[in-house]
Amino acid sequence: MEFGFISVLTLIGALGFFIYGMKIMSEGIQKAAGGGLRKMLNIMTRNKFMGVLTGFIVTSIIQSSSATTVMTVSFVNAGLLTLMESAGVMLGANIGTTITSWLVALLGFKVSMSALSLPLIAFAVPMLFVKNTKVKYIGEFVLGFALLFWGLEELKNSVPDVKNNPELLHFLGDFANTNFFSNILFVIVGTLLTIIVQSSSATIALTQTLCFTGIIPFEAAIAMVLGENIGTTITAELASIPANVHAKRSARIHSLFNIIGVGWMVLVISFTPFLEFLSWIGTEYLKNPNPMVDVAGTPMGLAIFHTTFNALNVSIMIWVLDWLVKLATKTVKSKGELDEEYHLEHIKTGITTTPEISIFEAQREIAKFGELTKRMNGFVKEIVSETDSKKLSLALARIKKYEDITDKIETEVANYLTKVSQGQMSDELSLKIRGMLRIIVNLERIGDIYYQMSKTIERKHENKIWFTPDQRKNTLEMFDLVNSALDNMLQNLNSEYEHVTLTKAREFEDSINNMRTILRKEHFKNVEKGEYDFKSATAYSELYNALEKVGDHIINVSEGVLGIQ
């Protein structure tokens, strides 16, 4: 049999089949779990030991360490996890990801799961058309599970038959001399393979297959598994590129943890009988054929090594997490205050196709959007009494910059939510997205109003129009009232949307409307009495009417939180 171009494509296609099944399975369980994964990460990370447990549980459930680590980077970027908490989660994720290699070893090589794939697909496909979203997501999980093992069977069948064609890919075996330099070579191979495939679970399954078919010896496969642990860190590093410095440091901790762990383990397997010891444990206690001499035992042997390595690495590194955090902080320098600030970039990580997690990221972005508009209230209030032309000019430029930012945020968040809404989701999530779109429109409008108010104040200053003490006092008081309403709005934006009530928001809205009504009546009386000139009266009325409009948009934001259209 000649192993030609078509055979190579068949091998790549079989690997793609396996990866696609893993993707469908992982996304299905993530969707079914919904916000529970986020809550677990947010609640169960109070110390590094709980963080390790959380990372292990979440990764075991979703079967993707990359999804867990990138999700963690996102939460660090949003300010929900500290570097220390994220480090614990990533350590646990490294152990959780070993579950896949056990599933492959136990079911992919010892049990003919491919024979059950079509019955599982027959069971799963009808679930995809059920209206209940939970059932639909479970159906996706079952479908992915079936495709994964079907893909694994195709992968085994497409790998060259080394017994009948010993020359095929045998060059790999020629390099496997089980010495230090040979191990380094296969670590590099495993790293590059994982970077290309973007899934350590898939590359480990491929390694188990290559080893099971006799193409590479067990010792070389061990080194490839170590390299695959390094290759998987690239996903978190890529996800942190558009994020802030804290997220970059979180990703760097993950890389340092894996690189250091692989470093000491390469020395152990090169200069000690560690592999013989593990093989003996597997043979003695798990009744697994000795992988050093029998290829039938290699899938299980690799799973044993993978778990043992990550468990040992975590048990060592957990005691030096403080040092890892400091090292990551030193190696990833801050670019200044803007980089240190948790700002407008955490939806750009593009982490997951899971709507619940994506919507949560948008919620955090929108909360930051709300904070910006609140700052604009303070900026405009400050210039009401400003008489220094230079200071006023700087303040006006700052307000214009913030107004430009609000325009940009509205566009970016709207585009993001539009992409999220194109996927499958429940009616509840669809309603939430519509509410979020209403929120960002109103927040952007608040920014526009504050900018227009700043232009009114600028004209007032240029034309040397002065407010009376009462005009200034009333205007500043209304700014304070609107500021309180903005505080309540921010509290709603930072809360779990389903727990928000409109009682206080409506009270503030009524107070702002009542104050505007009172000021307007007094204003008309004072104009009739000639208390101030027409230009002063016009600027004054423009400001308090604008603040009342801000109040209208503030209540619209809180209503959007509840999905009220």
ZIZI-V809159 format. One record per run of one state. SS is the DSSP state (H for helix, E for strand, L for the rest). FROM is the first residue (numbers start at 0). TO is the last residue. Records with the same first field share a line. If there is no record, write none. Layout:
SS->FROM-TO ; FROM-TO
//
This chain:
L->0-3 ; 33-33 ; 43-46 ; 62-63 ; 77-81 ; 96-96 ; 108-112 ; 129-131 ; 158-168 ; 175-178 ; 197-198 ; 212-216 ; 231-231 ; 240-243 ; 271-272 ; 285-293 ; 331-335 ; 340-353 ; 384-387 ; 421-425 ; 462-467 ; 493-495 ; 499-501 ; 529-532 ; 561-564
H->4-32 ; 34-42 ; 47-61 ; 64-76 ; 82-95 ; 97-107 ; 113-128 ; 132-157 ; 169-174 ; 179-196 ; 199-211 ; 217-230 ; 232-239 ; 244-270 ; 273-284 ; 294-330 ; 336-339 ; 354-383 ; 388-420 ; 426-461 ; 468-492 ; 496-498 ; 502-528 ; 533-560
//
